Amino acid sequence: MLHAVTEGSGRRVVLVHGFTQTGRSWEPVAAGLAAQHEVVLVDAPGHGRSAAVRTGLWDGAALLGEVGGRAAYVGYSMGARLALHLALADPQRVERLVLLGATAGIDDAAERAARRCADEALAARIEADGVDAFLRAWLAQPLFSGLAPEVAGLEARLANTAEGLASSLRLAGTGTVDPPLWDRLGELAMPVLVLAGEHDPKFAALGQRLADGTGTNASFVTVPGTGHAAHLERPDAFLNLVEPFLDG
């Protein structure tokens, strides 16, 4: 898992991107954090410079921990899945945990199986149509309706390969969280901040459930004026919530 590090004098912070992105997607947030923190940007398995890395969530989390070391971990969507798996598998590495647009899995076994089938179909579509066509359709989803083209990062996303994205869906999609992790959230002893966009009701409900299931060391907050990709839509509002948590 390849990465880049920005030197800083404060806490080490590892930023883990979502599906179809690369570490570059965090640059507006990283710039805000770098004055006070050592910032690590990773390319997750199947993405960017780690396109040839093929792993599921537990093995991917282990790789993430090896690269990131002891740090605060900030994950978005797929990256939140990886960060959550790391926090459960190797909690000594995770000083603080920030999860944006996250879930601990799909409760119903039939729904999980259906999601895996849907992701397999999507993976086959990427392989058949290519990355460019897939990304344009992906970013046109209602989930990303609040994401302006100038911050969507299409050029950076085009650094991905069809094979890498397809493997990520097959090995690390939401349906692969089997069994789901809801019953293990109480194991998290580090401070946890769960975030969702104000206009992302599905993940706001999941985020509240994540925080409630974790316990008194966790809190849930919505990022004002944003949808699913809150850190891209309003990095300022995202940082206003995350920086005090990291400095706590």
C-alpha positions as CSV (number, residue, x, y, z in Angstrom):
1,M,0.0,0.0,0.0
2,L,1.8,3.1,-1.2
3,H,1.6,6.4,0.7
4,A,2.9,10.0,1.0
5,V,3.7,11.8,4.2
6,T,3.6,15.5,5.0
7,E,5.9,16.3,7.9
8,G,4.4,18.1,10.9
9,S,5.0,18.4,14.6
10,G,1.7,17.1,16.0
11,R,-0.2,13.8,16.0
12,R,0.2,11.5,13.0
13,V,-3.0,11.4,11.0
14,V,-3.7,8.8,8.3
15,L,-6.4,9.7,5.7
16,V,-8.1,6.8,4.0
17,H,-10.1,7.5,0.8
18,G,-13.3,6.1,-0.6
19,F,-14.0,3.8,-3.5
20,T,-12.7,5.1,-7.0
21,Q,-10.5,7.8,-5.3
22,T,-6.8,7.9,-4.4
23,G,-4.9,9.6,-1.6
24,R,-4.9,12.8,-3.7
25,S,-8.6,13.2,-2.9
26,W,-7.7,14.3,0.6
27,E,-5.4,17.2,-0.5
28,P,-7.7,20.1,0.6
29,V,-8.2,18.4,4.0
30,A,-4.5,17.5,4.3
31,A,-3.4,21.0,3.6
32,G,-5.5,22.2,6.5
33,L,-4.1,19.5,8.8
34,A,-0.5,19.7,7.8
35,A,0.3,22.8,9.8
36,Q,-0.2,21.0,13.1
37,H,0.0,17.3,12.2
38,E,2.0,14.7,10.3
39,V,-0.4,13.7,7.5
40,V,-0.2,10.3,5.7
41,L,-2.1,9.9,2.5
42,V,-2.6,6.3,1.4
43,D,-3.7,4.7,-1.9
44,A,-6.0,1.9,-0.6
45,P,-5.8,-1.7,-2.1
46,G,-7.0,-1.7,-5.7
47,H,-6.6,2.1,-6.1
48,G,-4.0,4.5,-7.5
49,R,-0.5,3.3,-7.0
50,S,-1.8,0.3,-5.0
51,A,-4.0,-0.8,-7.9
52,A,-2.2,-4.2,-8.1
53,V,-2.8,-4.9,-4.4
54,R,-5.6,-7.4,-4.0
55,T,-7.0,-7.8,-0.5
56,G,-10.2,-8.1,1.5
57,L,-11.0,-5.8,4.4
58,W,-9.1,-7.6,7.2
59,D,-5.9,-8.0,5.2
60,G,-6.3,-4.5,3.8
61,A,-6.6,-3.2,7.3
62,A,-3.4,-5.0,8.3
63,L,-1.6,-3.3,5.4
64,L,-3.0,0.0,6.4
65,G,-1.8,-0.4,9.9
66,E,1.7,-1.3,8.7
67,V,1.9,1.8,6.6
68,G,0.2,4.2,9.1
69,G,1.7,2.9,12.3
70,R,0.3,4.4,15.6
71,A,-1.9,7.3,14.5
72,A,-5.3,8.8,14.3
73,Y,-7.1,7.2,11.4
74,V,-9.7,9.2,9.3
75,G,-11.7,7.1,6.9
76,Y,-14.4,7.9,4.3
77,S,-16.9,5.3,3.1
78,M,-14.7,2.4,1.9
79,G,-11.8,4.0,3.8
80,A,-14.0,4.0,6.9
81,R,-14.6,0.3,6.5
82,L,-10.8,-0.3,6.4
83,A,-10.2,2.0,9.4
84,L,-12.9,0.3,11.4
85,H,-11.5,-3.1,10.7
86,L,-8.0,-1.9,11.7
87,A,-9.4,-0.4,15.0
88,L,-11.0,-3.8,15.8
89,A,-8.1,-6.0,14.7
90,D,-5.2,-3.9,16.1
91,P,-6.5,-1.2,18.4
92,Q,-3.1,-0.3,19.8
93,R,-2.3,1.4,16.4
94,V,-5.4,3.5,16.4
95,E,-5.2,6.5,18.8
96,R,-8.3,8.1,17.6
97,L,-10.8,7.1,14.9
98,V,-12.9,9.3,12.6
99,L,-15.5,7.6,10.4
100,L,-17.3,9.6,7.6
101,G,-20.2,8.1,5.6
102,A,-19.7,4.7,7.4
103,T,-21.5,1.5,8.2
104,A,-20.6,-1.6,10.2
105,G,-22.2,-3.8,7.6
106,I,-25.6,-5.1,6.3
107,D,-27.6,-6.9,9.0
108,D,-29.6,-9.2,6.8
109,A,-27.8,-12.2,5.3
110,A,-30.0,-12.1,2.1
111,E,-29.4,-8.4,1.7
112,R,-25.6,-8.9,2.1
113,A,-25.7,-11.6,-0.6
114,A,-27.7,-9.4,-2.9
115,R,-25.2,-6.6,-2.4
116,R,-22.3,-8.9,-3.3
117,C,-24.1,-9.9,-6.5
118,A,-24.8,-6.2,-7.3
119,D,-21.1,-5.4,-6.7
120,E,-20.0,-8.4,-8.9
121,A,-22.2,-7.0,-11.7
122,L,-20.7,-3.5,-11.2
123,A,-17.2,-5.0,-11.2
124,A,-17.9,-6.7,-14.5
125,R,-19.3,-3.5,-15.9
126,I,-16.1,-1.7,-15.0
127,E,-14.0,-4.4,-16.8
128,A,-16.3,-4.2,-19.9
129,D,-16.8,-0.4,-20.2
130,G,-13.5,0.9,-18.8
131,V,-12.7,3.4,-16.0
132,D,-13.7,6.6,-17.7
133,A,-17.2,5.5,-18.7
134,F,-17.8,3.9,-15.3
135,L,-16.6,7.0,-13.3
136,R,-18.9,9.3,-15.2
137,A,-21.9,7.1,-14.4
138,W,-20.7,6.6,-10.8
139,L,-20.4,10.3,-10.1
140,A,-23.8,10.9,-11.6
141,Q,-25.5,8.9,-8.8
142,P,-27.9,10.8,-6.5
143,L,-25.5,10.0,-3.7
144,F,-23.1,12.5,-5.2
145,S,-25.6,15.1,-6.3
146,G,-24.0,17.7,-4.0
147,L,-20.5,17.1,-5.3
148,A,-19.6,19.9,-7.8
149,P,-17.5,18.8,-10.8
150,E,-14.6,21.0,-9.8
151,V,-14.2,19.1,-6.5
152,A,-15.2,15.6,-7.7
153,G,-11.6,14.9,-8.7
154,L,-12.4,13.0,-11.9
155,E,-8.8,13.4,-13.2
156,A,-7.3,11.9,-10.1
157,R,-9.9,9.1,-10.1
158,L,-8.8,8.3,-13.7
159,A,-5.5,7.1,-12.3
160,N,-7.3,3.9,-11.2
161,T,-7.4,0.8,-13.3
162,A,-10.5,-1.3,-14.2
163,E,-8.9,-4.4,-12.7
164,G,-8.0,-2.6,-9.4
165,L,-11.5,-1.1,-9.0
166,A,-13.2,-4.4,-9.8
167,S,-11.1,-6.3,-7.3
168,S,-11.9,-3.7,-4.6
169,L,-15.6,-4.2,-5.2
170,R,-15.3,-8.0,-5.1
171,L,-13.0,-8.2,-2.0
172,A,-13.9,-5.1,0.0
173,G,-17.4,-4.0,-0.8
174,T,-20.0,-3.4,1.8
175,G,-21.5,-6.9,1.3
176,T,-18.1,-8.5,2.2
177,V,-18.5,-7.3,5.8
178,D,-19.7,-10.7,6.8
179,P,-20.6,-11.1,9.6
180,P,-21.4,-7.4,10.2
181,L,-19.5,-5.6,12.9
182,W,-22.3,-4.0,14.9
183,D,-22.0,-6.4,17.8
184,R,-18.2,-5.6,18.1
185,L,-18.4,-1.8,18.3
186,G,-18.3,-1.9,22.1
187,E,-14.7,-3.2,21.8
188,L,-13.6,0.2,20.5
189,A,-12.0,1.9,23.5
190,M,-10.3,4.8,21.7
191,P,-12.1,8.2,21.1
192,V,-14.3,7.9,18.1
193,L,-15.9,10.6,16.0
194,V,-18.6,9.5,13.5
195,L,-19.7,12.0,10.8
196,A,-22.2,12.1,8.0
197,G,-23.4,14.9,5.7
198,E,-26.4,16.8,6.8
199,H,-28.2,15.9,3.6
200,D,-27.2,12.2,3.7
201,P,-30.0,10.7,5.7
202,K,-29.1,7.1,5.1
203,F,-25.6,7.5,6.5
204,A,-26.7,9.9,9.2
205,A,-28.9,7.1,10.6
206,L,-26.1,4.6,10.2
207,G,-23.6,7.0,11.8
208,Q,-25.8,7.6,14.8
209,R,-26.2,3.8,15.2
210,L,-22.4,3.4,15.0
211,A,-21.8,6.0,17.7
212,D,-24.6,4.6,19.9
213,G,-23.2,1.1,19.5
214,T,-19.7,2.2,20.4
215,G,-20.5,3.8,23.7
216,T,-19.7,7.0,25.6
217,N,-16.3,7.3,23.9
218,A,-18.0,8.0,20.6
219,S,-20.0,10.9,19.3
220,F,-22.0,11.5,16.1
221,V,-22.1,14.9,14.3
222,T,-23.5,15.9,10.9
223,V,-21.4,18.1,8.6
224,P,-23.5,21.1,7.8
225,G,-24.6,21.8,4.2
226,T,-23.1,18.6,2.8
227,G,-24.1,15.2,1.3
228,H,-22.3,11.9,1.3
229,A,-18.8,13.3,0.3
230,A,-18.8,15.9,3.0
231,H,-15.0,16.3,3.1
232,L,-15.0,17.2,-0.6
233,E,-18.1,19.4,-0.6
234,R,-17.0,21.5,2.4
235,P,-13.5,20.7,3.6
236,D,-13.7,23.8,5.9
237,A,-16.8,22.5,7.7
238,F,-15.2,19.0,7.9
239,L,-12.0,20.4,9.4
240,N,-14.0,22.5,11.9
241,L,-15.3,19.2,13.4
242,V,-12.2,17.0,13.0
243,E,-9.4,19.3,14.1
244,P,-10.7,19.8,17.7
245,F,-11.2,16.0,18.0
246,L,-7.7,15.3,16.8
247,D,-6.3,17.8,19.2
248,G,-8.3,16.5,22.2
